[in-house]
Amino acid sequence: MRSMIQRSAWSLNAPLVIAHRGASLVAPENTIPAFRLAAELGADAIEFDAKLTADGHVVIHHDRTLNRTTNGSGPLSARTLEELQRLDAGSHLNQKFAGVSIPTLKQVFQEFGDQLLMNIELTNYARPLNSLPENVSQMITEFDLIDQVLISSFNPIALMKMRRLAPEIPLGLLVMDSEPTWLISFSRLITPYHAFHPSFPMVDEQLVQREHKLGYHVNVWTVNEPDQIRELVSIGVDGVITDAPDTARELVEESRAGRTTH
């Protein structure tokens, strides 16, 4: 498994700075402005959440419902793309982002495909058997972005499906510290993955060494505190998933400078 991910751009320049939903502390999460800002602030990659609309389009949005981050309400999956793109997905953070819309995966690929690595989370958790993996896989192939993307999910079914559809696309298994150990072990057993994506409280040097020995990369979420980022960099993680890509970039460069002076 290791050789596959090492052929992709995800293996270069570790630790990578991965902007969680874009630069989401200062721009509305999962929107084009958040991704643009992430690039400006030095992110190597953007992480974002993919969902299917009622009419089968792939859009970028985190929650199952529209209530928290848009002026709409109810489940996203009940709306067509046209209905969704009429919503305001920016004002919830700051009025200066009024009128920013929910982007499609196609829009993100068109603008950032040649600029940034992309960690796409398949968030079909309410509908684990829907065609999200097929639609995402088809678009990755269409845009010829196999080397730029990494697909992650908490949903083993989605990752297994993606592996069958496009075995050359690297996969990340997401886990969180609140999950029982047996469930994490079971997910690891049944899921084909190349990168392990644990939540920060789970991570120590032993975990990183164990995963590396098994041939997996380790990308940790979601880490914004400078001391925590420093700690992760020092124990050799492959990627830091953060809402503050500027802080992470500064600390990664600081660490590199320190290594070159010794």
BAFI-3210 file (N, C-alpha, C; in Angstrom, 3 decimals, decimal comma, padded with zeros to 6 digits):
// residues 262
n [1|2|3|4|5|6|7|8|9|10|11|12|13|14|15|16|17|18|19|20|21|22|23|24|25|26|27|28|29|30|31|32|33|34|35|36|37|38|39|40|41|42|43|44|45|46|47|48|49|50|51|52|53|54|55|56|57|58|59|60|61|62|63|64|65|66|67|68|69|70|71|72|73|74|75|76|77|78|79|80|81|82|83|84|85|86|87|88|89|90|91|92|93|94|95|96|97|98|99|100|101|102|103|104|105|106|107|108|109|110|111|112|113|114|115|116|117|118|119|120|121|122|123|124|125|126|127|128|129|130|131|132|133|134|135|136|137|138|139|140|141|142|143|144|145|146|147|148|149|150|151|152|153|154|155|156|157|158|159|160|161|162|163|164|165|166|167|168|169|170|171|172|173|174|175|176|177|178|179|180|181|182|183|184|185|186|187|188|189|190|191|192|193|194|195|196|197|198|199|200|201|202|203|204|205|206|207|208|209|210|211|212|213|214|215|216|217|218|219|220|221|222|223|224|225|226|227|228|229|230|231|232|233|234|235|236|237|238|239|240|241|242|243|244|245|246|247|248|249|250|251|252|253|254|255|256|257|258|259|260|261|262]
n.u [000,830|001,953|003,623|001,853|000,697|003,022|003,737|002,192|001,555|001,063|003,005|005,155|007,222|006,517|005,959|002,690|000,695|-002,609|-005,499|-008,310|-011,476|-010,834|-009,413|-010,741|-011,077|-011,103|-012,515|-015,635|-016,380|-015,661|-016,000|-015,358|-013,926|-012,691|-010,994|-009,352|-008,086|-006,750|-004,800|-003,349|-002,346|-000,466|-001,083|-000,603|-002,526|-006,116|-008,832|-012,028|-015,652|-017,710|-020,917|-024,051|-026,449|-030,069|-030,531|-028,294|-025,770|-022,393|-021,627|-020,001|-020,078|-020,481|-022,332|-025,215|-027,580|-028,740|-028,832|-026,827|-024,724|-025,786|-028,416|-030,489|-032,573|-033,128|-032,498|-029,617|-029,600|-032,152|-032,444|-032,139|-029,339|-029,614|-031,352|-029,743|-027,595|-028,635|-028,610|-027,203|-024,041|-022,144|-022,611|-023,038|-020,618|-019,369|-020,531|-019,284|-018,889|-021,278|-023,548|-021,838|-021,678|-022,662|-020,201|-019,680|-018,155|-016,994|-016,488|-014,515|-012,471|-011,961|-010,891|-008,820|-007,448|-004,897|-003,359|-003,442|-003,202|-005,873|-007,951|-010,615|-013,448|-015,735|-018,929|-021,276|-022,848|-025,424|-026,631|-025,273|-025,047|-025,362|-024,687|-022,404|-019,540|-019,136|-019,793|-017,907|-015,487|-015,689|-015,526|-012,965|-011,401|-012,193|-011,149|-008,535|-007,083|-005,953|-003,458|-003,518|-005,437|-006,821|-008,925|-011,046|-012,847|-015,204|-016,723|-016,568|-017,746|-017,990|-015,282|-014,426|-015,922|-014,889|-012,290|-012,723|-013,708|-011,660|-008,741|-006,257|-006,430|-005,453|-006,504|-007,955|-008,461|-010,696|-010,791|-012,048|-011,380|-013,468|-014,593|-015,147|-012,411|-012,529|-014,128|-012,623|-010,471|-011,808|-012,717|-010,254|-009,423|-011,231|-011,161|-009,765|-006,971|-004,624|-003,675|-003,790|-006,156|-006,365|-008,074|-006,784|-006,461|-005,848|-003,278|000,119|003,714|004,216|001,978|002,322|004,774|004,081|002,121|003,632|005,483|003,833|003,373|001,695|000,591|000,218|-002,189|-003,319|-006,197|-008,306|-006,213|-005,255|-003,868|-000,750|001,259|000,404|000,536|003,300|004,158|003,126|004,519|007,076|006,994|006,768|004,498|002,637|000,866|-000,839|-003,977|-005,774|-007,520|-006,163|-004,130|-002,035|-000,694|000,164|001,823|003,880|004,991|005,819|007,765|009,515|010,373|011,714|013,763|015,126|016,094|017,910|019,887|021,191]
n.v [-001,214|001,198|001,964|002,872|005,317|006,705|007,267|009,384|012,968|013,404|012,382|014,030|016,552|016,283|017,413|017,873|020,812|020,931|022,428|022,667|022,363|024,513|027,807|028,052|029,496|032,132|032,544|031,626|028,273|025,505|026,845|028,616|031,112|030,418|028,364|029,654|031,472|029,730|028,736|031,097|031,475|029,556|026,807|023,352|021,644|021,281|020,375|019,009|018,568|016,260|015,916|014,587|016,152|016,405|015,991|014,628|015,908|016,665|018,393|020,762|020,630|020,531|019,761|017,628|018,979|022,230|024,329|025,481|026,787|028,171|030,270|028,634|025,746|022,459|019,108|018,829|016,962|016,908|018,934|020,425|021,113|023,659|024,910|024,890|026,516|028,991|029,761|031,566|031,113|032,377|034,591|033,763|033,653|036,152|039,300|040,362|038,303|037,829|036,323|034,412|031,199|027,681|025,568|023,509|020,277|020,207|022,942|023,440|021,705|022,833|025,346|024,867|022,574|022,473|023,689|022,936|020,153|017,871|016,796|014,892|014,418|011,847|012,238|010,748|009,824|009,620|008,384|005,817|004,079|005,430|006,975|008,552|007,893|006,871|009,089|011,009|009,705|009,460|012,150|012,854|011,315|012,384|014,994|014,364|014,071|012,234|012,004|014,160|013,968|012,746|010,463|010,499|009,072|008,332|006,241|002,987|001,578|003,403|003,855|001,287|000,942|003,009|002,075|-000,178|001,106|002,865|001,909|003,155|005,574|007,171|006,400|007,578|006,609|007,774|008,296|008,696|009,803|009,203|006,878|003,394|001,181|-001,377|-000,969|000,772|-000,922|-002,880|-001,392|-000,746|-003,226|-004,065|-002,077|-000,754|001,180|003,933|006,000|006,940|008,643|010,002|011,554|014,348|013,849|011,131|010,724|009,871|009,504|006,772|005,778|007,013|005,920|003,212|003,145|004,074|002,016|000,016|000,915|003,049|006,449|009,247|011,505|014,118|015,337|017,813|020,430|023,296|024,733|026,248|024,890|022,249|021,706|021,968|019,804|017,615|017,877|017,400|014,706|013,459|013,321|012,978|014,780|017,778|018,584|021,452|024,399|026,683|027,438|029,247|029,543|026,882|026,565|028,384|027,172|024,697|025,479|026,704|024,503|023,081|024,878|024,807|022,180|022,305|023,904|022,434]
n.w [000,000|000,704|-001,432|-003,361|-002,431|-002,200|-004,748|-005,402|-005,208|-002,587|-001,041|-000,937|000,598|003,381|006,775|005,481|005,149|005,695|004,884|006,772|005,647|004,101|004,736|007,391|009,733|009,110|006,801|005,194|005,845|003,630|001,173|-001,933|-001,450|001,023|000,253|-001,596|000,085|001,779|000,036|-000,398|002,156|002,423|002,455|001,664|000,880|000,576|002,637|002,317|002,329|000,724|-000,773|-002,059|-004,144|-004,473|-007,157|-007,991|-008,201|-007,167|-004,311|-002,081|001,268|004,787|006,984|007,575|007,385|006,235|007,962|009,781|008,363|006,210|004,746|004,410|005,227|006,674|005,268|003,165|001,112|000,109|-001,650|-004,916|-007,135|-008,253|-006,439|-004,156|-004,883|-004,849|-002,273|000,543|001,648|003,128|004,859|007,491|008,776|008,351|007,353|005,152|003,445|002,264|000,028|-000,987|-002,381|-002,024|-003,191|-006,152|-006,680|-009,150|-009,689|-007,765|-008,602|-011,118|-010,430|-008,543|-009,173|-010,401|-008,521|-005,767|-003,469|-002,757|-000,234|-000,117|001,671|001,876|002,715|003,004|005,175|006,225|004,136|003,327|001,165|-001,185|-004,468|-004,241|-004,100|-006,734|-008,356|-007,537|-008,100|-010,892|-011,648|-010,766|-012,466|-014,911|-014,743|-014,574|-012,111|-010,417|-009,128|-007,440|-005,488|-002,377|-000,924|001,823|004,643|007,282|006,744|006,043|003,946|001,837|001,291|000,552|-001,739|-003,322|-003,648|-005,266|-007,531|-008,361|-007,989|-007,897|-006,588|-003,629|-000,264|002,800|006,100|008,365|011,845|015,194|018,582|020,290|019,451|020,107|020,866|019,714|017,495|015,927|015,387|013,925|011,721|010,586|009,830|007,844|005,949|002,990|003,065|002,767|004,199|007,580|009,473|012,279|015,097|016,971|019,901|020,018|019,225|019,472|019,690|019,474|018,089|015,586|014,772|014,681|012,621|010,463|010,279|009,401|006,918|006,404|005,935|008,219|008,928|010,810|012,550|014,186|014,218|015,830|017,745|018,423|020,031|019,928|017,207|016,831|018,369|016,906|014,504|015,437|016,133|013,754|011,997|008,895|007,847|008,804|009,683|009,664|010,854|010,694|008,543|008,081|010,536|010,906|008,653|009,225|011,517|010,568|008,734|010,490|011,948|009,935|009,334|011,731|011,668|009,583|010,587|012,431]
ca.u [000,000|002,770|004,162|000,839|000,583|004,302|003,824|001,397|002,123|000,810|004,198|006,230|007,244|005,889|004,518|001,859|-000,303|-003,894|-006,458|-009,571|-012,589|-010,212|-008,949|-012,104|-011,172|-011,206|-013,411|-016,691|-015,905|-016,103|-016,379|-014,239|-013,042|-011,895|-009,943|-008,397|-007,303|-005,846|-003,659|-002,561|-001,708|000,615|-001,499|-000,252|-003,735|-007,370|-009,709|-013,420|-016,678|-018,529|-022,269|-024,861|-027,727|-031,226|-030,444|-027,094|-024,531|-021,527|-021,378|-019,090|-020,828|-020,176|-023,428|-026,322|-028,586|-028,243|-029,147|-025,730|-023,811|-026,453|-029,719|-031,493|-032,806|-033,461|-031,398|-029,073|-029,899|-033,507|-032,427|-031,424|-028,191|-030,087|-031,876|-028,627|-026,706|-029,300|-028,460|-026,048|-023,221|-021,039|-022,968|-023,011|-019,314|-019,137|-021,370|-018,505|-018,971|-022,670|-023,723|-020,981|-022,568|-022,117|-019,570|-019,703|-016,827|-016,487|-015,927|-013,272|-011,471|-011,610|-010,063|-007,671|-006,870|-003,467|-002,719|-003,431|-003,677|-007,243|-008,441|-012,069|-014,137|-017,048|-019,743|-022,605|-023,066|-026,864|-027,005|-023,974|-025,024|-025,689|-023,680|-021,372|-018,201|-019,111|-019,799|-016,620|-014,467|-015,842|-015,057|-011,505|-010,858|-012,493|-010,226|-007,184|-006,513|-005,690|-002,270|-003,725|-006,499|-006,869|-010,328|-011,150|-014,208|-015,455|-017,625|-015,788|-018,420|-017,621|-013,878|-014,343|-016,485|-013,914|-011,159|-013,135|-013,896|-010,404|-007,745|-005,045|-006,642|-005,174|-007,642|-007,649|-009,470|-010,915|-011,250|-012,038|-011,045|-014,660|-015,003|-014,547|-011,212|-012,866|-014,693|-011,490|-009,732|-012,627|-012,664|-008,921|-009,334|-012,053|-011,069|-008,504|-006,566|-003,204|-003,338|-004,611|-006,535|-006,910|-008,253|-005,574|-006,223|-005,401|-001,970|001,410|004,826|004,086|000,993|002,929|005,791|003,389|001,497|004,706|006,047|002,865|003,349|000,646|000,817|-000,621|-002,654|-004,050|-007,199|-008,161|-005,232|-005,072|-002,991|000,661|002,018|-000,019|001,097|004,744|004,318|002,874|005,641|008,279|006,896|006,874|003,273|002,758|000,013|-001,567|-005,249|-005,928|-008,317|-005,239|-002,987|-000,914|000,054|000,821|002,913|004,968|005,629|006,502|008,990|010,397|010,955|012,670|014,920|015,846|016,798|019,028|020,964|021,878]
ca.v [000,000|002,407|002,391|003,587|006,716|007,374|007,739|010,596|014,198|013,383|011,890|015,021|017,699|016,077|017,306|018,751|021,661|020,621|023,411|022,006|023,115|025,772|028,632|028,203|030,450|033,511|032,590|030,630|026,918|024,769|027,742|029,019|032,070|029,730|027,599|030,631|032,022|028,657|028,733|032,307|031,364|028,568|025,408|022,415|020,919|021,650|019,268|019,459|017,535|016,069|015,368|014,561|016,878|015,580|015,654|013,852|016,680|016,643|019,728|020,802|021,104|019,597|019,224|016,956|020,007|023,519|025,373|026,143|027,601|028,876|030,827|027,605|024,816|021,090|018,311|019,212|015,941|017,107|020,093|020,329|022,004|025,023|025,445|025,098|027,604|030,272|030,046|032,332|030,258|033,173|035,596|033,209|033,963|037,593|039,926|040,664|037,131|037,664|035,931|033,275|030,039|026,333|025,218|022,125|019,667|020,620|024,299|023,334|021,101|023,788|026,443|024,501|021,297|022,557|024,493|022,361|018,801|017,917|015,698|014,928|013,513|011,369|012,379|010,159|009,025|009,362|007,518|005,201|003,273|006,226|006,919|009,579|007,450|006,765|010,430|011,654|008,977|009,826|013,523|012,839|010,775|013,359|016,126|013,807|014,563|011,084|012,247|015,327|013,783|011,669|010,331|010,013|008,899|007,459|005,217|001,960|001,165|004,374|003,640|000,010|001,206|003,830|001,194|-000,981|001,988|003,501|001,412|003,988|006,773|006,878|006,507|007,869|006,146|008,722|007,744|009,695|009,232|008,749|005,557|002,295|000,593|-002,536|-000,474|001,272|-002,104|-003,531|-000,526|-000,878|-004,572|-004,251|-000,935|-000,556|002,584|004,230|006,992|006,866|010,016|010,009|012,855|014,712|013,234|009,741|010,631|010,027|009,049|005,326|005,575|007,421|004,916|001,959|003,288|004,158|000,672|-000,761|001,459|004,056|007,842|009,702|012,894|014,298|016,412|019,120|020,952|024,734|025,322|026,161|023,862|020,936|021,556|021,727|018,433|016,685|017,986|016,806|013,233|012,922|013,074|013,296|015,919|018,432|019,127|022,604|025,563|027,835|027,022|030,190|029,157|025,596|026,785|029,049|026,229|023,682|026,102|026,908|023,203|022,785|025,764|024,280|020,966|022,612|024,599|021,523]
ca.w [000,000|000,831|-002,724|-004,132|-002,002|-002,404|-006,136|-005,577|-004,632|-001,140|-000,337|-000,986|001,529|004,693|006,951|004,665|005,810|005,049|005,410|007,105|005,036|003,693|005,864|007,917|010,854|008,615|005,632|005,431|005,579|002,438|000,072|-002,798|-000,759|002,052|-000,424|-002,151|001,193|002,221|-000,890|-000,123|003,470|002,394|002,578|000,593|000,502|001,217|003,011|002,223|002,503|-000,473|-000,615|-003,283|-004,167|-004,846|-008,587|-008,298|-008,332|-005,978|-003,765|-000,932|002,444|005,870|007,787|006,877|007,118|005,740|008,946|010,488|007,558|005,104|005,108|004,133|006,342|006,266|004,728|001,864|000,099|-000,426|-002,554|-006,193|-007,217|-008,511|-005,169|-003,228|-005,288|-004,559|-000,839|001,011|002,525|003,646|005,883|008,856|009,375|008,294|006,333|003,940|002,563|001,822|-001,367|-001,346|-002,515|-001,841|-004,470|-006,639|-006,799|-010,457|-009,541|-006,985|-009,486|-012,169|-009,931|-007,700|-009,593|-010,695|-007,471|-004,421|-003,208|-002,239|000,599|-000,253|002,597|001,442|003,931|002,793|006,381|006,358|003,003|003,049|-000,061|-002,378|-005,545|-004,071|-004,549|-008,203|-008,954|-007,236|-008,860|-012,306|-011,852|-010,596|-013,715|-015,968|-014,608|-014,520|-010,838|-009,544|-008,293|-006,576|-004,493|-001,404|-000,506|003,203|005,155|008,436|006,230|005,351|002,703|000,804|000,928|-000,167|-003,060|-004,047|-003,988|-006,418|-008,686|-008,786|-007,016|-007,864|-005,761|-002,223|000,643|004,200|007,056|009,464|013,125|016,280|019,896|021,028|018,958|020,879|020,260|018,869|016,241|015,140|014,915|012,895|010,538|009,990|009,269|006,636|005,031|002,275|003,201|002,612|005,224|008,791|009,832|013,639|015,747|017,710|021,215|019,897|018,567|020,153|018,844|019,250|017,022|014,313|014,409|014,328|011,301|009,473|010,135|008,614|005,565|006,249|006,324|009,334|008,826|012,079|012,566|013,587|015,168|015,621|018,769|018,014|020,755|019,441|015,861|017,030|018,874|015,802|013,569|016,054|016,186|012,403|011,231|007,466|007,517|009,893|009,190|010,556|010,429|010,688|007,715|008,194|011,748|010,653|007,690|009,957|012,437|009,759|008,209|011,662|012,247|008,869|009,516|012,899|011,278|008,689|011,301|013,352]
c.u [000,857|003,230|003,149|000,763|001,916|004,494|003,085|002,069|001,923|002,035|005,315|006,096|006,509|006,643|003,758|000,927|-001,605|-004,966|-007,849|-010,767|-012,109|-009,682|-010,184|-012,215|-011,494|-012,052|-014,451|-016,286|-016,486|-016,616|-015,133|-013,359|-012,160|-010,754|-008,889|-007,475|-006,320|-004,603|-002,744|-001,768|-000,687|000,216|-000,973|-001,509|-004,949|-008,149|-011,131|-014,371|-017,594|-019,863|-022,976|-026,123|-028,846|-031,158|-029,064|-025,813|-023,720|-021,251|-020,540|-019,815|-020,631|-021,412|-024,459|-027,392|-027,920|-028,241|-027,945|-024,967|-024,464|-027,737|-030,850|-031,704|-033,179|-032,284|-030,946|-029,524|-031,290|-033,552|-031,683|-030,233|-028,643|-030,613|-030,731|-027,793|-027,359|-029,105|-027,191|-025,277|-022,063|-021,365|-022,882|-021,694|-019,091|-019,929|-020,605|-018,494|-020,404|-022,714|-022,800|-021,844|-021,857|-021,485|-019,834|-018,270|-016,182|-015,839|-014,584|-012,158|-011,014|-010,652|-008,772|-006,951|-005,384|-002,689|-002,464|-003,725|-005,064|-007,592|-009,970|-012,679|-015,500|-017,944|-021,165|-022,965|-024,550|-027,350|-025,766|-023,897|-025,307|-024,511|-022,606|-019,988|-018,090|-018,985|-018,465|-015,505|-014,489|-015,274|-013,535|-010,843|-011,016|-011,500|-008,763|-006,438|-006,168|-004,500|-002,456|-004,654|-006,203|-008,318|-010,361|-012,614|-014,163|-016,245|-016,831|-016,404|-018,017|-016,184|-013,699|-014,839|-015,486|-012,722|-011,479|-013,207|-012,580|-009,292|-006,503|-005,208|-006,352|-006,367|-007,166|-008,786|-009,543|-011,393|-011,208|-011,880|-012,256|-015,153|-014,384|-013,391|-011,553|-013,392|-013,583|-010,708|-010,484|-012,588|-011,327|-008,778|-010,062|-011,845|-009,731|-008,089|-005,058|-002,720|-004,320|-004,883|-007,180|-007,161|-007,088|-005,396|-005,694|-003,910|-000,808|002,486|004,707|003,107|001,618|003,945|005,147|002,801|002,554|005,320|005,139|002,725|002,298|001,153|-000,118|-000,918|-003,625|-004,990|-007,680|-007,378|-004,935|-004,094|-001,522|001,451|001,678|000,539|002,592|004,996|004,149|004,016|006,862|008,209|006,731|005,587|003,471|001,913|-000,689|-002,813|-005,678|-006,839|-007,421|-003,996|-001,793|-000,042|000,838|001,992|004,132|005,734|006,365|007,823|010,012|011,119|012,007|013,942|015,780|016,656|018,030|020,179|021,714|022,866]
c.v [001,253|002,892|003,208|005,053|007,436|007,847|009,056|011,782|014,260|012,935|012,911|016,041|017,494|016,878|018,336|019,579|021,500|021,506|022,787|022,853|024,468|026,521|029,032|029,051|031,854|033,655|031,481|029,240|026,321|025,670|028,102|030,067|031,414|028,946|028,544|031,155|030,980|028,608|029,925|032,188|030,225|027,126|024,597|021,782|021,559|020,378|019,790|018,267|017,454|015,410|015,376|015,389|015,918|015,164|015,126|014,616|016,576|018,079|019,618|021,447|020,077|018,951|018,500|017,976|021,321|024,607|026,156|027,135|028,289|029,519|029,884|026,726|023,450|020,386|018,771|018,245|016,082|018,225|019,790|021,290|023,455|025,670|025,774|026,308|028,974|030,688|030,847|031,462|031,035|034,063|035,074|033,518|035,469|038,160|040,222|039,486|036,867|037,289|034,826|032,017|028,727|025,915|023,765|021,593|020,088|022,011|024,260|022,754|022,094|024,866|025,993|023,230|021,350|023,340|023,736|020,865|018,908|016,641|015,797|013,923|013,147|011,337|011,865|009,244|008,698|008,417|006,765|004,424|004,094|006,260|007,997|009,091|007,376|008,145|011,152|011,018|009,373|011,226|013,631|012,364|011,781|014,531|015,682|014,275|013,424|011,330|013,375|015,051|012,643|011,640|009,804|009,877|008,119|006,229|004,161|001,546|002,088|004,145|002,333|000,180|001,994|002,983|000,341|-000,133|002,496|003,112|002,276|005,246|006,440|007,199|006,779|007,405|007,123|007,981|008,849|009,021|008,735|007,383|004,473|001,653|-000,547|-002,078|000,064|000,095|-002,792|-002,718|-000,668|-002,218|-004,680|-003,167|-000,901|000,907|002,716|005,205|006,848|008,297|010,027|011,431|013,082|013,985|011,793|009,619|010,805|009,438|007,561|005,039|005,894|006,375|003,613|002,037|003,348|002,778|-000,213|-000,226|002,518|005,457|008,192|011,189|013,145|015,495|016,676|019,923|022,417|025,382|025,161|025,052|022,461|020,674|021,238|020,276|017,418|016,690|017,249|015,279|012,615|012,608|013,519|014,495|016,441|019,069|020,217|023,667|026,785|027,505|027,969|029,852|027,872|025,764|027,384|028,046|025,120|024,247|026,337|025,608|022,823|023,609|025,265|023,046|021,280|023,298|023,680|020,639]
c.w [000,000|-000,545|-003,512|-003,720|-002,223|-003,839|-006,340|-004,885|-003,118|-000,353|-000,258|000,143|002,850|005,760|006,103|005,554|005,024|005,672|005,530|006,662|004,501|004,904|006,669|009,182|010,348|007,353|005,818|004,947|004,300|001,326|-000,738|-002,112|000,314|001,424|-001,031|-001,054|001,726|001,345|-000,617|001,178|003,548|002,577|001,388|000,013|001,154|001,506|002,925|002,136|001,291|-000,125|-001,962|-003,108|-004,562|-006,313|-008,984|-008,538|-007,041|-005,557|-002,507|000,249|003,549|006,502|006,928|006,493|006,732|006,808|009,478|009,613|006,354|005,623|004,712|005,352|005,788|005,623|003,349|000,777|-000,511|-001,466|-003,850|-006,166|-007,409|-007,227|-004,211|-003,604|-005,160|-003,098|-000,566|002,011|003,149|004,824|007,310|009,548|009,454|007,120|005,040|002,963|002,088|000,350|-001,833|-001,366|-002,179|-003,172|-004,871|-006,657|-008,121|-010,391|-008,811|-007,862|-010,552|-011,655|-009,259|-008,130|-009,869|-009,638|-006,186|-004,455|-002,583|-001,489|000,606|000,716|002,024|002,672|003,695|003,972|006,604|005,260|002,519|001,744|-001,310|-003,362|-005,426|-004,526|-006,078|-008,843|-008,744|-008,065|-010,339|-012,581|-011,692|-011,886|-014,855|-015,946|-014,522|-013,263|-009,872|-008,615|-007,286|-005,402|-003,532|-000,921|000,914|003,608|006,468|007,986|005,447|004,019|001,559|000,343|000,158|-001,606|-003,921|-004,484|-005,210|-007,689|-009,253|-007,823|-006,893|-007,025|-004,296|-001,319|002,066|005,097|008,220|010,706|014,179|017,633|020,656|020,541|019,836|020,127|019,322|017,505|015,325|014,555|013,786|011,594|009,817|009,282|007,931|005,575|004,312|002,409|003,084|003,682|006,376|009,237|011,227|014,140|016,715|019,048|021,155|019,611|019,533|019,245|018,506|018,106|015,661|013,855|013,965|012,914|010,202|009,215|009,285|007,186|005,322|006,584|007,472|009,154|009,971|012,008|013,988|014,609|014,857|016,599|018,380|018,713|020,257|018,037|015,955|017,443|017,736|014,800|014,130|016,095|014,795|011,677|009,780|007,063|008,755|009,282|010,164|009,971|010,241|009,862|007,803|009,402|011,503|009,701|008,382|010,822|011,692|009,227|009,319|011,991|011,208|009,004|010,666|012,540|010,436|009,419|012,260|012,602]
res [m|r|s|m|i|q|r|s|a|w|s|l|n|a|p|l|v|i|a|h|r|g|a|s|l|v|a|p|e|n|t|i|p|a|f|r|l|a|a|e|l|g|a|d|a|i|e|f|d|a|k|l|t|a|d|g|h|v|v|i|h|h|d|r|t|l|n|r|t|t|n|g|s|g|p|l|s|a|r|t|l|e|e|l|q|r|l|d|a|g|s|h|l|n|q|k|f|a|g|v|s|i|p|t|l|k|q|v|f|q|e|f|g|d|q|l|l|m|n|i|e|l|t|n|y|a|r|p|l|n|s|l|p|e|n|v|s|q|m|i|t|e|f|d|l|i|d|q|v|l|i|s|s|f|n|p|i|a|l|m|k|m|r|r|l|a|p|e|i|p|l|g|l|l|v|m|d|s|e|p|t|w|l|i|s|f|s|r|l|i|t|p|y|h|a|f|h|p|s|f|p|m|v|d|e|q|l|v|q|r|e|h|k|l|g|y|h|v|n|v|w|t|v|n|e|p|d|q|i|r|e|l|v|s|i|g|v|d|g|v|i|t|d|a|p|d|t|a|r|e|l|v|e|e|s|r|a|g|r|t|t|h]
***
